[in-house]
Amino acid sequence: QVQLVESGGGLVQAGGSQRLSCAASGSIFSLNVMGWYRQAPGKQRELVAYITSGGRTQYADSVKGRFTISRDNAKNTVYLQMNSLKPEDTAVYYCNAQRIGGVYWGQGTQVTVSS
């Protein structure tokens, strides 16, 4: 099993910045892909960004240029640096990790961007 624990959510003003962290514990070997998803009320959960074990990244068009995903393998932690936040970024953000044979989710953390 893998446990993912998010931190860093909260309230931020439009135009501001916030960093989310996700720490993995348990059977943490070979987590090939880690990323962030988000879900706003009335909308489907969507991919925000992911990063592979080799460092390749991918971003949703809506956050490209504003968000940066990074990974600290020594700490088994993935980060999401969110800059130039907009009210439409308001959502519950979920950490995700994948490997052959398993997909794992964090509990989610609320990010609210006020105008």
N, C-alpha and C positions, 0 to 999 in steps of 0.2 A: 504494500500500500504506500501511497504518497499523500502527504498532507500539505496543503498550500494555504498559507495565512497571509492575507493582504493587510496593509496598513497605509496610512497617509491620506485617506479620504476626508472629506469635510467640505466646508463652505469657502468659496473663493470668489472674488469679484471678477467681472468680465475684464479681460485683458491681463489678468494675473496669471500666476504659475502655481503648479502643485506637482509634487512627485509622489507616485505610488510605489510601494515596495511589495514584493511577494516572496516569501521565504518558503522553500521546500524542505520537507523533512520526511523521514521514513526510508523507504526503499527508493533512493534518489538516483540510482545509477541510470545512465543512458536515457536521460530526458532530452530527447533530440530536438524538440520544439517547445518553446515556452512563449506565451503571449498573453495579451489582454483582449477581452471582449467587453462589450457594454450593452445594457438594455435599458431603454427609456420606457416609461409607461405607454402602453398601446403599440409598442414597436417590437419587432423581433430582435433577439440578441444578434449583435453584429460584431465582426472582427474589427478590432482597433489596430492592432499591430502584433507581429510575432517575430521571433528571432530564433534561428537554428543554432545547433551546437557549433557549427562552423562560422557563425557570426553573420549570416545572411539575414537581412531584415525585409519586412514588407509592411506597408501601412495602408489603411483605408484612405481613399482620396480625400475624405472630409477632414482628416487630421494631418495629412502630409505637409511637411514643412513646419508644423507647429509642435508635434509630439516626437519624442525620441525614446526608443526602447533600447535597453542595454541589459547585460547579463554579467554577473559576477559569479563565475563557476566555483571559486574558492569558498564563497559564502552560500552557494546554492540559492541565489536570489536573483530575481529579475525586477527591473525597474521600468517605470514609465514616467518620463519627464514631460509634463504638459505645460506648454507655454501659450500665450495669447488665447487664453480660454474664452469661449463663447457660451452664452446661455444654452445653446443647442447641444453642448457637450454634457449637460446635466444627465446623469444616468447612474445606474449601479454598475460598477466596473468589477469584472470577474477575472481573476488570474486563471490561466489554463496551462497545463503541461501535458505533453504527449510523448509516448515512446511505443515501440512495437509491443503490442499486447495490453496497452492501457491508455486511457484518457482521464485526466484528473482536473478537478475544479476547486477553486477557493470558494469561500462563503459569500464573497461580494463585499464591496465597500461603496458607500454612497458618495458621489461627487456632485455638488450643487454649485452652479455658477450663477451668480446674481448679476443683474444689470444695473 
